[in-house]
């Protein structure tokens, strides 16, 4: 071993090296955008989990209120149970969509760093398409205000997903 480290050059100073240098690392232009996409997927997963917790709380609250009420006392309105079911379904849909996308994006980042960006590009495009659904579905119902509100919420996610898909192909 030499004083400079364990590696001894096999060529004289000024001569071209005779050993192969490691392959250059693939371009990581996707890195900042795919990181933001991962964070947004994580936020969506957190929102899905929060919706499931809200559904559980509403369901328990509904059961407690119904059990405390006397049978002939007032009108029974199951709106708490309806809200619990809606929140639970929305939470399950978010989790079912975003957990596989998070896994695919993570695996795609690793593959893109190795020079194979196809999985990251596909995951980003699927993310963009799924994020467009809440924006475009109110248009079919003629509700433009809901479309604008959904666009404000989902628009940044779509933009990040599209930029990630484009940057991963560079």
N, C-alpha and C positions, 0 to 999 in steps of 0.2 A: 504494500500500500504506500502511496506517496503522501506527502504532506498536504497536498491540495485535495485529497479525497481518494476514494477507492478505485476510481477509474483512471487508467493510463491511456493517453491517446496513442493510436497505432500509426501515427504519421509524424513526420518532422514539421516543425513550424514553417509555414509558407507553402507546404505541399497540400494538395487536396486530400480530404479524408478518404480513407478506403473502406470505412464501415458505413452501413446504411443508417441514415438518421430516421427517427420515428416518423410515422406518417403524420402530416399536419392534421390538427383537429378540425372536424367539420365546422362549417360556419354556424354560429349560434345566434343568428339574427332573430330567431323565434323566441329566445329565452325571456326577455322582459314581457313579451305579450303572452306567452304560454304561462308564465308565472301569474299574471293578472287573471288569465282564464281559470287557472287552478284556484285562485283565491275566490273568484266569483262563483265557481262550482261549490266551494266550501261554504260560502255565504248562503247559497241556495239550499244546501244540505242542512245547514243550521236552521233555515226558515222552515224546511219540511219537518225537522224535529220539533221546532217550536209549535207548529200547527198540530202535531200529534199530541203534544203535552196539553195544548189548549183544548183539543177534542176530549182528552181524558178528563180534564177539569170540568168542562161543561157537562159531560155525561154524568160524572159523579154528582155535580151540583143538581142536575135534573132529577137523578134518582133520589137524592136527599129531599128535595122539595116535594116530589110526588109522594114519597113515603110519609112525610109529615102531614100532608094534606088529608083531610077527611074525604071519604068517597063521594059524598053529595055536596061538597062545599065548592061552589063556583064552577067556572067553565075550565075544562082541561084544554090547554093549548101547548102542544109539544114543540114550541119553537126552540127551546134550549136543546132538545134532542136533535132537531133538524140542523141547528148550527154546529153541534158536535159532530154529526155525521159529515157535513160539508167540510169542516176543518180537517177531519180525519182523512177523508178521501183526497183532499188537496195535498195534505202532508205526505200521504203514501205515493201519490203521483210524482211529487217533487223528488222524493227519495228514490223511487224506481227509475226516474229519468237521469238524475244527476250523479248517483253513485257509480253506475257504469261509465258515465262520461268522465268522471274524475279519474277512474282507474285507467281508462283508455288514453286520456290526456297525459297522465303520468308516464305510462309505458311508451307513449308516442314521443315524449320529450327525450327519453333515454335513447330510443331508436334514432330520433332525428340527430342527436348529438353524435351518433355513430355513423351518420351519413344516409340513413334510411328514413326520410320524413313522411312516408305515406300514411302511417297510422296517426300521427299528430295532425296532419292535414285533414284526414277523414274525420277524426274526432272533433276538430274545430268546425268543420262544415256541418256535421250533425248537430253540434251545439247551436250554431247559428240558425239552422232550420227549426229546431225545437223552440228556440227563443222567439222566432217569428210567429209561432202559432197563437200565443195570446194577443199578439198585435193584430194579426189578420182576421182572426175569428170574429171580433165585433163588427168588422166591415160587412161580413155576410149577414149579420143581424141588423145592419143599418145603424149601429150605435157608434157614431164617430167620436164622441167624447171619451168613451171607454177605450177606443183605439188609441187616442192621443195619450191617455193616462198609462196604458200598457206600453206604449212606445217610449214614454219617459222612463219607465222602470226597466224594460227589456232592451231598449235601444243601445245602451252602452255594452251590454253583454253581447249583442249581435255584432257590434263594431269590433270589439276585442276578438271575438271568434273569427270574424272574417280576416282581420289583420294577421292573426296567428296562422290561419290557413295559408295566406299569401306569403308571409315571411318564412314559413317552414319549407316552402318550395324553392326559395331563393338559394 
